[in-house]
């Protein structure tokens, strides 16, 4: 189990090197804004479906 956790930790560390890896279009801020928009649209859809 320890080797499995270390493998996942190494992979996450590689992907979280800020400044070394270009995030491209999907930065943390953009992902959070997209999630907020999706949640808002789902909330409106459910509200309209049940009223």
C-alpha positions as CSV (number, residue, x, y, z in Angstrom):
1,X,0.0,0.0,0.0
2,X,2.8,2.4,0.8
3,X,4.4,2.0,-2.6
4,X,1.0,2.7,-4.3
5,X,0.6,5.9,-2.2
6,X,4.1,7.0,-3.0
7,X,3.5,6.4,-6.7
8,X,0.3,8.6,-6.7
9,X,2.1,11.3,-4.6
10,X,5.0,11.4,-7.2
11,X,2.5,11.7,-10.1
12,X,0.6,14.5,-8.3
13,X,3.8,16.3,-7.4
14,X,4.9,16.3,-11.1
15,X,1.6,17.8,-12.2
16,X,1.5,20.4,-9.5
17,X,4.9,22.0,-10.2
18,X,3.7,25.6,-10.7
19,X,5.9,27.6,-13.0
20,X,7.4,24.5,-14.6
21,X,4.4,23.1,-16.3
22,X,2.2,25.4,-18.5
23,X,-1.4,24.8,-17.5
24,X,-2.7,26.0,-20.9
25,X,-6.3,27.1,-20.9
26,X,-7.5,25.3,-17.8
27,X,-6.1,27.3,-14.9
28,X,-7.4,26.8,-11.4
29,X,-9.4,30.0,-11.6
30,X,-11.0,29.0,-15.0
31,X,-11.9,25.6,-13.7
32,X,-13.6,27.1,-10.6
33,X,-15.5,29.5,-12.7
34,X,-16.7,26.8,-15.1
35,X,-17.8,24.6,-12.2
36,X,-19.8,27.6,-10.7
37,X,-21.5,28.1,-14.1
38,X,-22.3,24.5,-14.4
39,X,-23.8,24.3,-10.9
40,X,-25.8,27.4,-11.5
41,X,-27.2,26.1,-14.8
42,X,-28.1,22.8,-13.1
43,X,-29.8,24.6,-10.3
44,X,-31.9,26.7,-12.7
45,X,-32.8,23.6,-14.7
46,X,-34.0,21.7,-11.6
47,X,-35.9,24.7,-10.4
48,X,-37.7,25.1,-13.7
49,X,-38.4,21.3,-13.9
50,X,-40.1,21.2,-10.5
51,X,-42.1,24.4,-10.6
